[in-house]
């Protein structure tokens, strides 16, 4: 008897240690990942540990034994939930709780009339194990062909665990079978500690790969829609965009419609996929308006685009806005602009000075409100002489952080102006490369926002 008690104590310590270690590992994984799969795995081990504690403190009277057995129902539900989340098979929750309640009623009645231990506990254990047996059984019977190796192992281990839950009705009142029952429990725990993390990691890896592929496709679409080697009459052009994430929220476009040359640049709040989708929407809206209203001015273009963008964003439930600057070359030397955006810069060849142009003719960012009265929107006209160079940027340039750390300072407007003065006499492509190189050195390649700029120079005769 002493040997048997020692074996039981050892098995109990090993069992509890395995559950505790798995609980800690699952908790750390959930803290790092915080998704439904890791939460489901954490619930398995937390509920297993909790049921072990409840069974340990429950007394030996039959009602308290039934309470301890009911605690295992949470384990059954937790494992069934992980199977459901990973495979898409629904857990029969309503039937599970109905059977648990029915099992309790039958167990209490059986105990009241003095039936044997097996007949008292088995009805309740059927309700306890039902969620697990039902879900694992459906996976193995109906969906086995599509299960991966880890999913198949998890389903088999779960089925085995469910059957093990039932064996207490046979062994629970026989102390000599205690080591055997604990050994079966340890096998179940070890099997779950192998297959549950394997399923979780496999699904997370697959989801990550699928998301990466979708983001890559979105990035390709976005980059393909941007103008490649754009050309406008009378202008030399160089454009650059570097998204901070796979998909950026910055926008630029150029159009030659009739006798007008258009340059458009904007910045959607935030970055990433959602901002990128809004950027694509804005690109489509602006392009459609320009090609249907060829005589439109920059101010009216922004008014119409704002209304459409606001309505679309409201339908999507997106609270995003977009800075914009719309520039139109009318004739050879007059630039008309309107927008709500960062400053733009004109390097005057004749003087070597940089003219800073405020872009605040449009009172709000695009998409903020629905209707904007035309009388509060203005336009600015600039004369662009041959050899003058225009720099249009997003705030990702001036707000680029030194070595990626804002505490060490930003690129700032003053540094950009000095750069323009030093490099404005160079060919357009050389200026683009030099600015990109300057930003790379300054940030050490760490960007927290999308970087976009357009350099346009009026050609000389």
N, C-alpha and C positions, 0 to 999 in steps of 0.2 A: 504493500500500500504506500509506503514512504517513497519507493522508487517511482511509482505511478504519479504521485503528487509532484515529485521533483521534475519528472518529464513534462507534466502539465504546466508547471510554473515556467519551465524553460521555453516551451512552445508558446505560452502566453506572452512572454517577454519578447520573443522573436516576432510574433504576430503584431504586437503593439508597436514595436520598433519599426517594422516594415511599413505599417500604416502611417506612423508619424513622419518617417523620412519621405514617403511619397506625398504626404500632405504638404510638407515644407517645399519640396521640389515643385509640386503643382502650383503652390502659392506664388513662388518666385516667377514661374513661367507666366502665370496670369498677370502679375504686376508688370511684367515686361511687355506682354502681348495685348492683354485686355480685350479679348474677343470672346465670342460665344463658346468656341471649342475649349479654350483654356479654362474658362469659367466652369464649363460642364465637367472637365476633368478634376478641377479643384473641388467641386461639389461631391464627386465620388469619394475622394479621400477624406474630406471633412465629415461627410455623413457616416463613413465607415468608422472613423475615429469616434465620432459622437455616439454611434450605436454601441461601440465597444465600451465606452464609459457608462452609458445607461444600463447595459446588461451587467456591468460589474457592480453597480450600486443597487440594482434592483434586488429585491428579496427573493426568497425561494418559494413563497406562496404562489399558487397558480395565477391569480390576477396580476401579480407583479411580474411573473414569468411572461405572461402574455404582453405586458407593456414592453418588456425587453425585446420580445420578438417583433413587436410592431415597429420598434426603432429601426429594424433592418429594412422595413418598407422604404425608408428614405434612400437607403443604399440601392435597392432595386430600382427605384425611380431615377436615381442619379445615373446609373449605368445605362438604363433604357434611354434616358435623355441624350447621353453622349452618342449612343448608337443612332438615335434619331437625327441629331444634328449633323453627324458625319455622313449619314446615308440617305437622309430624306424620308425614311420610313416613319410614319406617325405612331406615337405611343397611344394606346387606347386608355386615355386618362380616366374617362367617365367610368368605364367598366372596371378599371383598376380600383377606384375608390369604392365603387359599389360592392365589389367582391371583398375588399378589406372590411367594410362594414358588416357584410353578411358573415364573413369569417369570424368576426368578433362576436356576433350574436350567437352563432352556432357554438363557438368555443365556450362562451359563458354558460349557455344552456347545458352543454355537455358536462362542464365542470360542476354545475349545480346538481345534476342528476347522478353524479358520481361515475361518469364513464372513464375508461382508462386514459393514460397520458397521451397516447397516440391519437385517439379520437377527439381529445380536447384541443390539441395543438395543431393537428394537420389541417383542419379547415382554415384556421387563421394563417398558417404558413402558405397555403395555396393563394390566399389574397395577397400576402406579402411578396411572394415570388412572381405573381402574375405579370406585372409590367415588364420585368426582365425576360421571363420565359416567352411571353407573347412577342415582344419586339425582336429578340434574338432568333426565335423560331421563324418568324416571318422573313427575316433576312436570309436565313439559311435555306428555307424552302422555296421562296419566290424570287429572291434576288441574288442567289449565290453566284451566278455566272458573271455578274458585273462587279463582284467584290474583289478588291486587291488582296494581296497576301496578308497584310496587316489587318485589314477589315475582316477577313475570314477568320484569322486568329482571334480577333477581338470578339466576334460573334460566337465562336466555339467556346472561348473562355467564359463569356457571359452566360451561355446556356449551361455550362458546367457549374458555374456559381449559383445559378437559379436552382438547379437540382440539389446542390449542396444545402441551400436554404431549407429544402424540404426534409433533409435527412435528420434534422433535429427532432422531428416527431418520432423517429425510430430510436435515436441514440441519446436523446436528452435526459432520459430517466435512468440511464445505464452508465454509471461512473466509469466502469471498466472500459467503455468505448470512448471515453473522453479524449485520450491521445489521438485516436484515429480521426475523430471529428475535427480536432484542431489541425491535424496534418492536412486534411482535405481543405480546410480553410486557408492554410498557408499556401497550398498549391494554387488556390483561386487568387490570393493576393499577389503571388509572384507572377502569375499569368497576366493579371490586370496591369501590374507594374511594368510589364514588357509591352503588351499590346495597346494599352490606352495611350501612352505617350507616342508610340509609333503611329497610331492613327491620327493623333492630333498634329504631330509634326508633318506627316504626309499631307494632310489636308491644308495646313498652313503653307507648306511649300508649294502645293499646287495652286492655291489661291494667290500667293505672291507671284508665281510665274505667270498666271493668267492676267493678273493686274498689270504686271510689267509689260506683257505683250500688248495689252489694251492701251497702256500709256504710250508705248513705243509707236503703236499705230496712230494714236491721236497726235503725237509729236510729228510723225511723218506727214500726216494730212495738213497739220498747221503749217509746217515749213514749206510744203508744196504749194499752199495757197498764197504764200508771200511772193512778191514779185522777184524773179531772178534776173539779174543783170538789167535792171530797169533803165529805160531810156526816155528822156523827155527832150523835146526840141529846144535848143538853146541852152541846155544845162548839162553839166557833168554831174553824175550821181554816184554815191557810194552808200550802201545801206548795211546795217549790222544789227543782229539780234542774238542775245544769249539768254535763254530762259534759266531762271534759278532752279526750277524743277524740270521734270521731263517735258511738261507742257507749260508754256508761258502765258501770262496775261497781258503782255505788251502787244501793240498792234501798229503796223505801218502798211501803207499802200501808196502806190502812185498810179495816176491815170492821165492819159492824153485823150481828151474828148473835144472834138472840134478844134478850135484855135486856143484851147485852154490846157494848161498843164497843172495837175493837182498833186499835192503831197499831203498825206494824212498820217497822223501819228497819235496814238493814245495809250493809256495805261489803265487797265482794269484793276480795281482794288484787290489785293491779295495776289496769289499766284498758285499754280497748280492746275489740275484738270478743270475745276469749276470756272476759274478765271479764264482758262483757255477756251472753254465753250462760249463764254460771253464774248470773248475777243472774236471768235469766228462768227458769232451772230452779228456783232458790230460791223465786221468786214463785209458781210453779206448785205446788211442794211445800207451802209454808206455807198457801196458799189451800185446797188440797185437804184438808189436815188439819183446818183450822178448820171447813170446811163439812161434814165427816163426823164431827167430834168437837166439837160445839158447846159442851160443858161443860168442855172441856180448859182447863188453866191455862197461863200463860206458860212455866213451867219444863218441863212435860211436852211442850208444843209444840216447844220447842227441842230436847229429847231426840229426839223422833221425826224432826224435820226434819234433825237432824244425821246420824242413821243413814242416811236415804235419800240425802242429799246426798253423804255419804262414799262410799257404794256407787256412785253415778252418776259421781262424779269419778274413782274408781278405774278404772271401765270406760273412761272417756275418756282415762286417762293424764294427767289434769290435777292438778298439785300446787298447788291453790289452796284457800284457806280464806275464811271470811266472818265478820266481826264481826256481831253481831245484838243488837238489843234489842227485846223483845216486851212491849208494854204493853197492859193490859186494864183498862178502867173497869168496876168492879163496883158497881152502884148509881149514885148521883149523885155521890158524893164520894170514893170509894176507888179508887186507882190501884194495880194489882198489876203488877210488872215483874220480868223476869228476862233476863239476857243477858251477853254478853262484848263490851263496846263502850266508846266514849268516854263521858265523863260527860254527864249531862243536867242541865238547869237549870230550877228552878221559881222564878218571880218571885212572891213573896207580896205580894198587894195590901195586906194589913193593915199590913205593916211596911215595904214598899218594898225589902226585902232579896232577894237571890238565893240560893237554896239549891242547893248543888252535890250531885248524887246520883251516887254511884259505881255503875257498872254492871259488876259482876264476879260476879254470882250464878251464872253458867254458867262452869265452869272453863276451857273451851277455846273457840276459835273453831269455828264450824260447819264440818264436813267434815274436821277434823284427824284424828280417830280414829273408829272405828266405833261402839263401844258405850260409853256414858257412864252409870255407875250413878246412879240417881235420888237416892241418899243424899248425893251431893256437889253436887247442884244445889239452889239455894235460890230464894226469891222475896222481894222487898221490897214493902212496902205503904206507900203515901203517902196522906195526906188532902189532897184538892184542894178548896179553898174557892172559893166564887163570886168571880170576878174574878182568880183565880190564873192565871198564864200559864206553860205548859210549853214548853221549847225542847229539841228532839231534833235532834242534828246528826251528821254524819260528820266525820272528821278533816280533810277538805278545807277546812273552815271555819277551824278553829284553826291548821292548818298551812299555810294559804295564804301564799305567799312575797311579801314586799314587792317591788313592781315585777317579780315573777317571779324574783327572785334570793334564794335562801335565805340567802346571806351577809349580806344586809341585814336579816334578821329575819323573823319570822312573825307572823301575826295574833294568835295565842295566846289562851289562855283568859281572861286578865285583861282584854284588850281586849273580848272578847265579853261578859264580865260587865258591864263599864262600859256597853257598848252597850245591854244589856238594861235596866239601870237607867234609862238616858236615855229609852228608847223604849217601855217596857212599858205605859205608860198609853195609847198610841195604838191605833187600830183595828188588827186583825190584818193586814189587807192592807197598811196603811201600814208596819207593822213589817217585813213581808217585803220590801217595796220598799226600805226604808231599809237593811236588812242587805245586800241585794244591791248597793245603791249604795256602801255602805262597802267591801265586798269589791272592787268594781270599782276604786274609787279607790286602795285599798291595793295591789292587784296590778297595776294598769294593764292589766287585762284578760288577764294572762298567768297561766294555771293549769296546775299540774303534776299535779293530782289532781281527781277529781270532787268537786263541792260539792253537798251535799244537806242540807236542814233542814226540819223540820216545827214549826210553831208552833200550839199548842192552848191555848185559854183556856176555862175553865169559865164558862158563861153566868151572868149575874146575874139575879135575879128581876125 
